[in-house]
């Protein structure tokens, strides 16, 4: 899967599927083994819920020439209405304001308070005891016009977690956080209508978006800014086997911080809502990592990252695509994306590695 297709394309408008709309094309299950919805079906609340559970994000309808989004508001409210999330969101918004201010200073060539940035992100990350909550909360924060700032903050938070998982020193983690925060500063110079375009980008528009790596490197002129931060902005889209951009670097020629940021960047981009597509289940993203859908990333670090992500969701509640709710009981050592689930009501044990038609639709 190309990066253009995976990150910068998708649906053609922001219209949501509504009760009473008529589906014009049949909808299949994820593995296309059977038809989930026949063409001509009129959408009902039950059908919309079923589509969301099956991970179906878009349907074609009679009332619009473009496909529309299948929302999962009824699921996300389980998280977003919680007291813990509301408190986290208030603290998150305060830190995001700090990040935005410091990034704008840096873009203007002024000195930034790096210690403040890393300290605030570290404190926010450590404010939540369970890693699974941090990972889930980031997925359900509405970003809107603040998407760039939110994405940078989220990547900084993930870099903080990753640095801890790698057993790096506090100072090194602080530098990694800064690298994650500033990695996309170059997007401040990408035209707004391209950066937030809800439809598929043209080839020329995609070329312009790719320039954000060069823009970022040139913006980070503060002499007090560590070179690792500049290189992370420049190289976080490089691939270990060479086909990345902007330099086509490979393997050890890629800055180590950039290699770490690259993993966090992809994970955040795929698991959070975007104007061009909806959020994806963490386990679906892990599957894509395993398949190499995002290109060749640093393998030893990717293994640690995916392992810790999967372990973080152990004992968490999940919704399966068939509507059942359960708990992740055990991580499959042979395939992190297919854990063992215990159903909430029936106590049935479901090994997803053996049940090919069942998958995790949402982590709660």
QUIQUIBEL-V255319 format. One record per residue. N is the residue number from 1. RES is the residue in one small letter. SS is DSSP state (~ for helix, > for strand, _ for the rest). PHI is phi in whole degrees, 0 to 359 (NA if undefined). PSI is psi as a letter, one per 40 degrees, with the letter a starting at -180 (none if undefined). Layout:
n: [N N]
res: [RES RES]
ss: [SS SS]
phi: [PHI PHI]
psi: [PSI PSI]
//
This chain:
n: [1 2 3 4 5 6 7 8 9 10 11 12 13 14 15 16 17 18 19 20 21 22 23 24 25 26 27 28 29 30 31 32 33 34 35 36 37 38 39 40 41 42 43 44 45 46 47 48 49 50 51 52 53 54 55 56 57 58 59 60 61 62 63 64 65 66 67 68 69 70 71 72 73 74 75 76 77 78 79 80 81 82 83 84 85 86 87 88 89 90 91 92 93 94 95 96 97 98 99 100 101 102 103 104 105 106 107 108 109 110 111 112 113 114 115 116 117 118 119 120 121 122 123 124 125 126 127 128 129 130 131 132 133 134 135 136 137 138 139 140 141 142 143 144 145 146 147 148 149 150 151 152 153 154 155 156 157 158 159 160 161 162 163 164 165 166 167 168 169 170 171 172 173 174 175 176 177 178 179 180 181 182 183 184 185 186 187 188 189 190 191 192 193 194 195 196 197 198 199 200 201 202 203 204 205 206 207 208 209 210 211 212 213 214 215 216 217 218 219 220 221 222 223 224 225 226 227 228 229 230 231 232 233 234 235 236 237 238 239 240 241 242 243 244 245 246 247 248 249 250 251 252 253 254 255 256 257 258 259 260 261 262 263 264 265 266 267 268 269 270 271 272 273 274 275 276 277 278 279 280 281 282 283 284 285 286 287 288 289 290 291 292 293 294 295 296 297 298 299 300 301 302 303 304 305 306 307 308 309 310 311 312 313 314 315 316 317 318 319 320 321 322 323 324 325 326 327 328 329 330 331 332 333 334 335 336 337 338 339 340 341 342 343 344 345 346 347 348 349 350 351 352 353 354 355 356 357 358 359 360 361 362 363 364]
res: [x x x x x x x x x x x x x x x x x x x x x x x x x x x x x x x x x x x x x x x x x x x x x x x x x x x x x x x x x x x x x x x x x x x x x x x x x x x x x x x x x x x x x x x x x x x x x x x x x x x x x x x x x x x x x x x x x x x x x x x x x x x x x x x x x x x x x x x x x x x x x x x x x x x x x x x x x x x x x x x x x x x x x x x x x x x x x x x x x x x x x x x x x x x x x x x x x x x x x x x x x x x x x x x x x x x x x x x x x x x x x x x x x x x x x x x x x x x x x x x x x x x x x x x x x x x x x x x x x x x x x x x x x x x x x x x x x x x x x x x x x x x x x x x x x x x x x x x x x x x x x x x x x x x x x x x x x x x x x x x x x x x x x x x x x x x x x x x x x x x x x x x x x x x x x x x x x x x x x x x x x x x x]
ss: [_ _ ~ ~ ~ ~ ~ ~ _ _ _ _ _ _ _ > _ _ _ _ _ > > _ _ _ > > _ _ _ _ _ _ > > > _ _ _ _ > _ _ ~ ~ ~ ~ ~ ~ ~ ~ ~ _ _ _ _ > > _ > _ _ _ _ _ _ > > _ _ _ ~ ~ ~ ~ ~ ~ ~ ~ _ _ ~ ~ ~ ~ ~ ~ ~ ~ ~ ~ ~ ~ ~ ~ ~ ~ ~ ~ ~ ~ ~ ~ ~ ~ ~ _ _ _ _ _ _ ~ ~ ~ ~ ~ ~ ~ ~ ~ ~ ~ ~ ~ _ _ _ _ ~ ~ ~ ~ ~ ~ ~ ~ ~ _ _ _ _ ~ ~ ~ ~ ~ ~ ~ ~ ~ ~ ~ ~ ~ ~ ~ ~ ~ ~ ~ ~ ~ ~ _ _ _ _ ~ ~ ~ ~ ~ ~ ~ ~ ~ ~ ~ ~ ~ _ _ ~ ~ ~ ~ ~ _ _ ~ ~ ~ ~ _ _ _ _ _ _ _ ~ ~ ~ ~ ~ ~ ~ ~ _ ~ ~ ~ ~ ~ ~ ~ ~ _ _ _ _ _ _ _ ~ ~ ~ ~ ~ ~ ~ ~ ~ _ _ _ _ _ _ _ _ _ _ _ _ _ _ _ ~ ~ ~ _ _ ~ ~ ~ ~ ~ ~ ~ ~ ~ ~ ~ ~ ~ ~ ~ ~ _ _ > _ _ > _ _ _ _ ~ ~ ~ ~ ~ ~ ~ ~ ~ ~ _ _ _ _ _ _ _ ~ ~ ~ ~ ~ ~ ~ ~ ~ ~ ~ ~ ~ ~ _ _ _ _ > > > > _ _ _ _ > > > > > > _ _ _ _ _ _ _ _ _ > > > > _ _ _ _ _ > > > _ _ _ _ _ _ _ _ > > > > _]
phi: [NA 284 294 298 294 284 248 244 239 138 288 265 204 255 288 260 293 228 302 101 288 250 282 261 229 298 248 257 294 304 269 60 284 205 279 271 213 279 300 94 289 267 292 235 305 297 294 297 295 298 299 296 296 278 75 279 261 218 222 268 234 292 281 212 285 257 288 241 273 268 284 236 302 296 274 296 297 301 270 289 271 285 299 298 293 299 293 299 297 297 294 300 296 296 292 298 296 296 299 299 298 292 292 293 300 297 295 272 81 263 288 250 269 295 298 297 300 295 295 293 293 298 297 295 297 280 288 252 291 271 300 299 293 302 298 286 300 299 289 252 277 288 256 52 288 264 303 296 294 296 299 297 295 299 295 299 295 296 296 298 299 297 300 295 297 276 61 283 290 300 295 293 297 301 292 294 301 300 298 292 296 267 298 252 299 296 292 294 256 273 309 304 291 274 298 248 293 283 261 291 283 285 300 293 294 294 298 292 299 297 290 299 293 288 302 297 299 286 288 277 260 303 296 275 278 302 299 301 293 297 291 294 296 282 249 288 249 285 243 299 260 106 274 281 223 267 255 69 288 215 49 288 285 273 306 300 296 296 294 290 301 302 293 296 299 294 301 296 299 275 268 254 295 228 296 259 189 273 293 242 302 307 289 291 293 300 298 294 303 299 280 74 294 255 88 279 259 297 297 295 287 296 298 298 298 293 298 289 297 298 297 298 266 300 74 274 281 222 251 267 292 267 97 280 253 207 233 287 268 205 272 289 294 272 205 299 278 233 286 263 245 252 292 295 271 269 65 295 259 242 267 296 287 250 256 290 268 246 211 283 272 213 259 257]
psi: [h i d d d d d e a b i e a e h i h i h e i h h e i i h i i d e f d i h d h i i e h h h i d d d d d d d d d e e h d i i h i d e i e i i i h h i f d d d d d d d e e i d d d d d d d d d d d d d d d d d d d d d d d d d e e i h i g d d d d d d d d d d d d e e h d h d d d d d d d d d e h h d b e e d d d d d d d d d d d d d d d d d d d e f i i d d d d d d d d d d d d e d f d e e e e h h d d d d f h e a h i i d d d d d d d d e d d d d d d d d g e h e e h i d d d d d d d d e e e i i d e e e a i e e f i i b e e h h d d d d d d d d d d d d d d d e i i i d e i i i i h d d d d d d d d d e f e e i h i h d d d d d d d d d d d d d d e h e i i i h i e e e i i a h h d i h h d d h d e g i h h h i d d e e i h h h e e e g e e h i h d i h none]
//
